[in-house]
Amino acid sequence: MSSGMRRSEFCRRRRLSFGTLNRHLKKQRWKRKSRAASAAHRLVPVELATKKSPTQHEPSCGLAVVLPGGRRIEVHPDFDTSTFERLVSVLEQV
């Protein structure tokens, strides 16, 4: 458990039965899986950016993803794949 407590201690402190806790945890896991599955199979619009002129000296990246609200994820050509995989894993849990 994320609280660090054993299930028995967690249930005792909150006056829950094991069945209630297990039902809640099962529901949470199902919600996470269904969200991940729907996000994984959803099509998203992609816009290809035009190349900038050589006079613009902004550093380029290999890939940029702009999320709703203006958040931006950039992956440079020499990115660390294990760090990127960890990032994607964390984002899939949200």
MODELLER restraints for C-alpha pairs under 7 A, 6 or more apart:
rsr = mdl.restraints
at = mdl.atoms
rsr.add(forms.Gaussian(group=physical.xy_distance, feature=features.Distance(at['CA:11:A'], at['CA:17:A']), mean=6.15, stdev=0.5))
rsr.add(forms.Gaussian(group=physical.xy_distance, feature=features.Distance(at['CA:11:A'], at['CA:18:A']), mean=6.71, stdev=0.5))
rsr.add(forms.Gaussian(group=physical.xy_distance, feature=features.Distance(at['CA:32:A'], at['CA:93:A']), mean=6.93, stdev=0.5))
rsr.add(forms.Gaussian(group=physical.xy_distance, feature=features.Distance(at['CA:36:A'], at['CA:92:A']), mean=6.23, stdev=0.5))
rsr.add(forms.Gaussian(group=physical.xy_distance, feature=features.Distance(at['CA:61:A'], at['CA:74:A']), mean=6.44, stdev=0.5))
rsr.add(forms.Gaussian(group=physical.xy_distance, feature=features.Distance(at['CA:61:A'], at['CA:75:A']), mean=6.00, stdev=0.5))
rsr.add(forms.Gaussian(group=physical.xy_distance, feature=features.Distance(at['CA:61:A'], at['CA:76:A']), mean=4.35, stdev=0.5))
rsr.add(forms.Gaussian(group=physical.xy_distance, feature=features.Distance(at['CA:61:A'], at['CA:77:A']), mean=6.35, stdev=0.5))
rsr.add(forms.Gaussian(group=physical.xy_distance, feature=features.Distance(at['CA:62:A'], at['CA:75:A']), mean=5.61, stdev=0.5))
rsr.add(forms.Gaussian(group=physical.xy_distance, feature=features.Distance(at['CA:62:A'], at['CA:76:A']), mean=4.58, stdev=0.5))
rsr.add(forms.Gaussian(group=physical.xy_distance, feature=features.Distance(at['CA:62:A'], at['CA:77:A']), mean=4.70, stdev=0.5))
rsr.add(forms.Gaussian(group=physical.xy_distance, feature=features.Distance(at['CA:63:A'], at['CA:74:A']), mean=5.66, stdev=0.5))
rsr.add(forms.Gaussian(group=physical.xy_distance, feature=features.Distance(at['CA:63:A'], at['CA:75:A']), mean=5.00, stdev=0.5))
rsr.add(forms.Gaussian(group=physical.xy_distance, feature=features.Distance(at['CA:63:A'], at['CA:76:A']), mean=6.51, stdev=0.5))
rsr.add(forms.Gaussian(group=physical.xy_distance, feature=features.Distance(at['CA:64:A'], at['CA:72:A']), mean=6.78, stdev=0.5))
rsr.add(forms.Gaussian(group=physical.xy_distance, feature=features.Distance(at['CA:64:A'], at['CA:73:A']), mean=5.56, stdev=0.5))
rsr.add(forms.Gaussian(group=physical.xy_distance, feature=features.Distance(at['CA:64:A'], at['CA:74:A']), mean=4.26, stdev=0.5))
rsr.add(forms.Gaussian(group=physical.xy_distance, feature=features.Distance(at['CA:64:A'], at['CA:75:A']), mean=6.23, stdev=0.5))
rsr.add(forms.Gaussian(group=physical.xy_distance, feature=features.Distance(at['CA:65:A'], at['CA:72:A']), mean=5.56, stdev=0.5))
rsr.add(forms.Gaussian(group=physical.xy_distance, feature=features.Distance(at['CA:65:A'], at['CA:73:A']), mean=5.04, stdev=0.5))
rsr.add(forms.Gaussian(group=physical.xy_distance, feature=features.Distance(at['CA:65:A'], at['CA:74:A']), mean=6.35, stdev=0.5))
rsr.add(forms.Gaussian(group=physical.xy_distance, feature=features.Distance(at['CA:66:A'], at['CA:72:A']), mean=4.33, stdev=0.5))
rsr.add(forms.Gaussian(group=physical.xy_distance, feature=features.Distance(at['CA:66:A'], at['CA:73:A']), mean=6.40, stdev=0.5))
